[in-house]
């Protein structure tokens, strides 16, 4: 784990994963459905922070609730806010403020990206691509999204932490 932020992604059943993010004593844990390509969405959302757009959103389906992450790039930092909506089918296009703020933090982009990459690589190490697909069902492991985030992170962040380059 990296200092300041902890992130984990664990396949917890057929079509379910437990996503956990913590900043010191403040923690958010959600059981996420395979109805969205959730792990890929996290990786793509973080990779987008290396581009010109300052705000990036993605949602997880909790069946029936929606958990929406909003990432705001602020120089070398990222403001992370997570909102809960009771019904994804009714809230998907709703403004962020219509949801309930359930977690927030401000972290360095490199530290956050590193923590998420470590978690994704751990899932791949444990399950492999075939095992991931067998458990997640509708979506393959997001190899290209992980590779893209790693490339951007190594290119743009002055990260002194160890990087696992043995996996895709």
MIROLUM-327431 format. One line per field, with one value per residue: x, y, z of N, C-alpha, C in turn; residue number from 0. Coordinates in steps of 0.001 Angstrom, whole numbers. Layout:
n.u = [X/...]
n.v = [Y/...]
n.w = [Z/...]
ca.u = [X/...]
ca.v = [Y/...]
ca.w = [Z/...]
c.u = [X/...]
c.v = [Y/...]
c.w = [Z/...]
num = [NUM/...]
This chain:
n.u = [835/362/1505/-833/-3129/-5292/-6262/-8308/-9339/-11369/-12406/-15443/-17323/-19434/-19625/-19406/-17634/-15579/-14931/-12651/-11712/-9543/-8538/-6520/-8355/-10813/-13012/-14361/-16426/-17665/-19856/-19682/-21344/-21141/-22429/-21432/-18284/-16437/-13770/-12158/-13276/-12405/-9612/-9489/-10642/-8717/-6512/-7418/-6982/-4458/-4660/-6080/-8623/-10238/-12101/-13422/-15674/-17092/-19241/-20452/-22472/-24554/-26703/-29650/-28575/-26510/-23105/-21139/-18132/-16224/-13585/-11390/-8920/-6302/-3773/-937/-2492/-5450/-8812/-11048/-14332/-17112/-20317/-23535/-26374/-29765/-31012/-29868/-30994/-32610/-30938/-28700/-28134/-28367/-27407/-24314/-24689/-27229/-26979/-25921/-23193/-20668/-18014/-14812/-11661/-8391/-5697/-2366/-1927/-139/274/-2310/-2830/-812/-1579/-4021/-3162/-1530/-3503/-5062/-3156/-2698/-5149/-4980/-2705/-3609/-5898/-5455/-5963/-7929/-9180/-10172/-12061/-13781/-14870/-15778/-17407/-18956/-17015/-13649/-10398/-9064/-6589/-5368/-6178/-4908/-2227/-2090/-2555/-326/1779/1352/1572/4251/5543/4774/4616/6576/7378/8616/8180/8201/7651/5670/6550/6254/3828/1216]
n.v = [-1189/2300/5359/7388/6815/4081/1435/-1137/-3994/-6618/-9654/-10936/-12828/-14471/-12273/-10095/-7617/-6333/-3094/-999/2012/4027/6611/7195/7045/7226/5538/3934/1438/-665/-3040/-4096/-4451/-6503/-5300/-3004/-2226/-2113/-2089/-1459/1037/2554/2544/3812/6277/7363/7465/9393/11696/12488/13860/16707/17402/18531/17257/14094/11397/8348/5541/3020/143/-802/-2307/-1900/637/3525/4262/7002/8203/11122/12678/15268/16992/18836/20512/18806/17242/15292/15666/13654/12692/10932/9895/8745/7334/6383/4822/3568/3488/5692/7778/8128/10235/12372/15399/15656/16735/15894/13490/11728/12815/10630/10067/11614/12932/14342/13760/13055/12769/10846/9116/8126/6914/4977/3342/2305/950/-1017/-2496/-3454/-4987/-6893/-8269/-9397/-10981/-12829/-14051/-14276/-13706/-15409/-16482/-14151/-13362/-15528/-15140/-12454/-12352/-10712/-9050/-8824/-8949/-5713/-5216/-3442/-936/-903/-1017/1425/3342/2772/3464/6254/7122/6404/8008/10670/11128/11691/9192/7394/4896/1287/-445/-2906/-4417/-6773/-7823/-7513]
n.w = [0/-523/991/2714/1122/602/-1465/-2574/-4478/-4702/-5998/-5182/-5563/-7961/-10425/-8720/-6855/-4243/-3515/-2009/-525/1315/3528/5841/8817/7573/5534/2635/1478/-999/-2491/-5614/-8719/-11698/-13768/-14844/-16334/-14088/-12805/-14990/-15519/-13317/-13769/-16319/-15620/-13872/-15622/-17380/-15961/-16589/-18859/-20639/-19565/-16607/-14885/-14113/-14311/-13065/-12648/-10429/-10417/-7903/-7705/-6506/-6340/-7204/-7188/-7435/-8610/-8560/-9972/-9603/-11104/-9725/-10270/-9163/-7580/-6710/-6247/-4723/-4798/-3638/-4385/-3380/-4834/-4650/-6667/-9537/-12115/-12156/-11559/-13157/-14970/-13308/-11555/-9700/-7117/-6449/-5307/-2304/-511/304/776/743/-366/-685/-2699/-3848/-7330/-8386/-6184/-5720/-8242/-8245/-6069/-7020/-9327/-8128/-6772/-8935/-10281/-8328/-8338/-10884/-10563/-8641/-9860/-12626/-16174/-17307/-15032/-13874/-15799/-15621/-13089/-13113/-15257/-17421/-18505/-19685/-18021/-17548/-19245/-21171/-20169/-17678/-18518/-19895/-17855/-16227/-17981/-18305/-15645/-15008/-16824/-16151/-13366/-10521/-9099/-6471/-5545/-5592/-8651/-10170/-12916/-14163/-14881/-17369]
ca.u = [0/1090/1211/-1913/-4339/-5340/-7286/-8300/-10373/-11385/-13539/-16056/-18322/-19697/-20168/-19348/-16313/-15583/-14036/-12397/-10773/-9399/-7612/-6438/-9484/-12018/-13037/-15575/-16412/-18871/-19924/-19935/-21858/-20517/-23248/-20532/-16901/-16062/-12329/-11687/-13720/-11489/-8328/-9684/-10876/-7439/-5685/-7921/-6421/-3185/-4994/-6443/-9884/-10008/-13066/-13761/-16653/-17497/-20217/-20572/-23830/-24640/-27974/-30046/-27969/-25365/-22030/-20499/-16853/-15880/-12168/-11063/-7495/-5936/-2316/-453/-3418/-6766/-9887/-11914/-15599/-17946/-21722/-24440/-27721/-30508/-31481/-29053/-31794/-33210/-29963/-27495/-27880/-28610/-26191/-23635/-25280/-28479/-26624/-25415/-21737/-20367/-16575/-13997/-10258/-7493/-4491/-1497/-2319/774/31/-3589/-2656/26/-2384/-5004/-2426/-1148/-4696/-5421/-2138/-2938/-6270/-4466/-1792/-4403/-6874/-5093/-6994/-9032/-9891/-10908/-13231/-14696/-15557/-16416/-18398/-19269/-15920/-12309/-9532/-8725/-5141/-4966/-6386/-3825/-992/-2144/-2346/1071/2615/1182/2107/5717/5987/4457/4678/7879/7033/9790/7758/8527/6633/5664/6483/6219/2501/955]
ca.v = [0/3552/6251/8340/6274/2636/1039/-2573/-4521/-8066/-10372/-11528/-13802/-14476/-10995/-9114/-7250/-5380/-1967/-291/3124/4566/7710/7188/6358/7351/4431/3647/76/-960/-4296/-3599/-5434/-6627/-4636/-2070/-2717/-1225/-1930/-704/2425/3206/2737/4843/7545/7890/7789/10642/12821/12862/14638/18107/17623/18565/16494/12803/10674/7000/5018/1583/-330/-1596/-3025/-930/1950/3977/4957/7819/8814/12327/12988/16615/17265/20163/20467/17444/16565/14871/15710/12493/12734/9776/10157/7597/7573/5171/4010/3898/3705/7025/8811/8095/11555/13399/16110/15071/17248/15203/12314/11951/12719/9578/9982/12536/13028/14992/12943/13237/11920/9712/8195/7469/6029/3851/2455/1617/-14/-2148/-3310/-4136/-6016/-7953/-9061/-10170/-11994/-13847/-14752/-14389/-13174/-16370/-16551/-12900/-13418/-16534/-14591/-11171/-12785/-9964/-8219/-9367/-8103/-4531/-5168/-2217/204/-958/-639/2851/4085/2586/4262/7671/7311/6368/9142/12003/11258/11411/8172/6662/3588/157/-742/-4265/-4362/-8146/-8117/-6718]
ca.w = [0/-554/2104/2536/502/398/-2418/-2867/-5357/-4503/-6569/-3999/-5968/-9388/-10861/-7639/-6337/-3142/-3750/-755/-560/2663/3736/7301/9438/6742/4583/1881/949/-1766/-3227/-6957/-9667/-13011/-14789/-15503/-16368/-12992/-12620/-16163/-15372/-12371/-14454/-17347/-14942/-13413/-16785/-17955/-15200/-17208/-20043/-20425/-18851/-15163/-14098/-14712/-13517/-13412/-11700/-10187/-10163/-6679/-7870/-7517/-6107/-7985/-6483/-8472/-8262/-9300/-9811/-10074/-11110/-9219/-10311/-8918/-6671/-7174/-5270/-4954/-4086/-3960/-4095/-3411/-5327/-4289/-7783/-10700/-13318/-12078/-11195/-13966/-15555/-12291/-11144/-8541/-5888/-6141/-4520/-952/-421/1276/1034/-43/15/-1642/-2755/-4996/-8467/-8482/-5065/-6004/-9400/-7837/-5219/-7857/-10163/-7271/-6531/-10180/-10518/-7351/-8863/-12011/-10017/-7935/-10693/-14034/-17073/-17440/-13754/-13720/-16692/-15089/-11920/-13396/-16233/-18643/-18992/-19452/-17214/-18350/-19454/-21864/-19267/-16688/-19207/-20205/-16617/-15822/-18885/-17966/-14300/-15058/-17634/-15635/-11911/-9910/-8113/-5989/-5055/-6467/-9652/-10678/-14377/-14685/-15407/-18566]
c.u = [878/660/39/-3198/-4194/-6493/-7178/-9517/-10308/-12621/-14158/-17136/-18526/-20385/-20165/-17904/-16509/-14510/-13889/-11390/-10741/-8310/-7502/-7646/-10770/-11975/-14383/-15416/-17741/-18742/-20515/-20365/-21097/-21333/-22494/-19140/-16103/-14553/-11721/-12079/-12826/-10169/-8427/-9890/-9587/-6537/-6123/-7376/-5075/-3403/-5489/-7708/-9696/-10933/-13437/-14658/-16779/-18400/-20114/-22039/-23789/-25928/-28867/-29331/-26838/-24366/-21268/-19219/-16648/-14430/-11912/-9565/-7242/-4415/-1853/-1385/-4720/-7725/-10848/-13184/-16449/-19363/-22518/-25814/-28517/-30896/-30759/-29894/-32432/-32172/-28810/-27145/-28091/-27307/-25607/-24310/-26606/-28228/-26171/-23910/-21398/-18878/-15862/-12585/-9527/-6173/-3629/-1911/-1440/541/-1264/-3451/-1860/-782/-3386/-4316/-2011/-2334/-5092/-4426/-2291/-4079/-5785/-3538/-2568/-5225/-6407/-6229/-8187/-9853/-10717/-12192/-14260/-15486/-16327/-17462/-18504/-18099/-14578/-11515/-9057/-7215/-4715/-5123/-5299/-2505/-952/-1900/-893/1999/2551/1788/3635/6272/5878/4586/6081/7649/8282/9446/8131/7350/6781/5481/6401/4884/2197/955]
c.v = [1250/4424/7155/7773/4756/2347/-455/-2928/-6033/-8657/-11182/-12542/-13713/-13170/-9915/-8866/-6290/-4340/-1221/819/3714/5630/7852/6454/6408/6323/4359/2262/-160/-2328/-3952/-4736/-5391/-5968/-3505/-2704/-1903/-1030/-1164/767/3197/3527/3826/6216/8181/8279/9107/11865/13290/13674/16022/18342/17564/17679/15217/12031/9238/6496/3513/1281/-1204/-2412/-2910/416/2237/4603/5697/8445/10035/12656/14357/16817/18687/20199/19029/16631/16198/14996/14581/12706/11570/10065/8861/8065/6288/4266/4419/4180/5091/8128/8967/9454/12698/14123/15488/15467/16610/13935/12725/11787/11703/9444/11024/12570/13825/14253/13374/12278/10682/8676/7420/6488/4789/2850/1661/592/-1235/-3074/-4096/-5262/-7173/-8863/-9952/-11285/-13150/-14694/-15043/-13867/-14115/-16457/-15307/-12960/-14422/-15991/-13317/-11305/-11931/-9209/-8901/-8439/-6936/-4319/-3840/-988/251/-532/866/3688/3968/3454/5743/7995/7345/7550/10475/12194/10919/10436/7371/5283/2506/-122/-2171/-4200/-5741/-8514/-7168/-5225]
c.w = [0/616/1766/1984/385/-546/-2611/-3712/-5230/-5149/-5438/-4333/-7458/-9774/-9794/-7228/-5174/-3422/-2433/-1009/838/2678/5252/7859/8612/5620/3896/1276/239/-2411/-4587/-7874/-10992/-14115/-15485/-15491/-15343/-12819/-13793/-16041/-14403/-13073/-15526/-16717/-14448/-14578/-17411/-17219/-15754/-18479/-19670/-19596/-17339/-14339/-14848/-13751/-14011/-12310/-11607/-9922/-8923/-6652/-6642/-7396/-7088/-7021/-7567/-7919/-9156/-8956/-10418/-9961/-10654/-9133/-10095/-8024/-7369/-5999/-5640/-4145/-4570/-3468/-4211/-3873/-5088/-5449/-9055/-11943/-13319/-11909/-12167/-14569/-14553/-11958/-9874/-7236/-5516/-5332/-3123/-962/668/1581/189/503/-1054/-1554/-3932/-6099/-8558/-7404/-5295/-7160/-9025/-7012/-6051/-8763/-9347/-7034/-7772/-10482/-9536/-7808/-10002/-11543/-9380/-8896/-12110/-14896/-17192/-16166/-13488/-14553/-16172/-13894/-12236/-14494/-17495/-19249/-18727/-18527/-18081/-18515/-20079/-20967/-18198/-17323/-19486/-18949/-16149/-16669/-18525/-16604/-14319/-15842/-16882/-14128/-11426/-8760/-7746/-5455/-6068/-7396/-10138/-12190/-15009/-15287/-16553/-18365]
num = [0/1/2/3/4/5/6/7/8/9/10/11/12/13/14/15/16/17/18/19/20/21/22/23/24/25/26/27/28/29/30/31/32/33/34/35/36/37/38/39/40/41/42/43/44/45/46/47/48/49/50/51/52/53/54/55/56/57/58/59/60/61/62/63/64/65/66/67/68/69/70/71/72/73/74/75/76/77/78/79/80/81/82/83/84/85/86/87/88/89/90/91/92/93/94/95/96/97/98/99/100/101/102/103/104/105/106/107/108/109/110/111/112/113/114/115/116/117/118/119/120/121/122/123/124/125/126/127/128/129/130/131/132/133/134/135/136/137/138/139/140/141/142/143/144/145/146/147/148/149/150/151/152/153/154/155/156/157/158/159/160/161/162/163/164/165/166/167]
